Amino acid sequence: MRTYKIGVVWQMYGYVEVEADNLTKAIKKVKKVSPPDNGKYIDGSINVWLSLRDSDNYGDGRKVKKQTNKIKKNI
């Protein structure tokens, strides 16, 4: 049996404290900080992330596009 490395993405929510002169500046500033370490997972938000650059599962990059399209049709 083979082991596969599958890319995934998901969403989380949380709160980040930033110091700023006003709300507009705080929102701009928060986009530049690390995600919160106390975030909560949003149920059902996980998705498979298929990238043409990820050829680990196929051995070489030549077959990646063909295999990726085949997989997308079966998801």
N, C-alpha and C positions, 0 to 999 in steps of 0.2 A: 504494500500500500504506500502511495506517495504522500508527501507532505506538501501542501500548497500554501503560499503566502498570498493572502487576499487583502487588497486595499479596502479600507472602510472609512466612511466619514459619518459623523453624527453631530447632533446639536446639543448644546448644554445652555443653561442659564445660570446667572449668579449676579453678584453685586461686587463692584470695585469702587473703592474710595479714592478720590483724587482731590487735590487742592487746586482751586482755580478762582479767578475773580468773579466769574459768572457761570451760568449753566451752559451757555454756548461754548465757552472755552473748556469747561469740564468735559463736555461730550467729545470735542476734538482731541483733548488730551487722553481720554480713556481708550481711544482707538490705538494708541501707541504703547499701551502697557500689556503685560502678560495676562492671559486668561485667568479668571479667579480659580484658586485651588479648592474653593468650597462650592463649586458649581454642581448643579443637579442635571442629570441626564433627562432629555425630553423623550418620553416614551414614543416608540415607533419611528424615531428619526434616523435610525441607522440605515445606511445605504452602501451597497457595494460600489467601490470606486475602481473602474477599469481604465487604466492608462496605457497608451501605446508605449510609453517609456518603461513600463514594468514588464520585462521579459523573463523574469526569474522562473515563472511557471512553464515556459516554453523552450528554454535552452538557448534560443537565439532570437533576435528581433525580427527576422524575416517572416515568421509565421504569426507574429503577434496580432497584426491587423485582422487577418482572416479568423483567427481563434477568438479575438475580442468580439467581432461581429456575430459569430456563431453563439457565443455565450450570451450576448445581449438579447438575442432572439429567444433564448430559453429561460430568461429570468422573468 
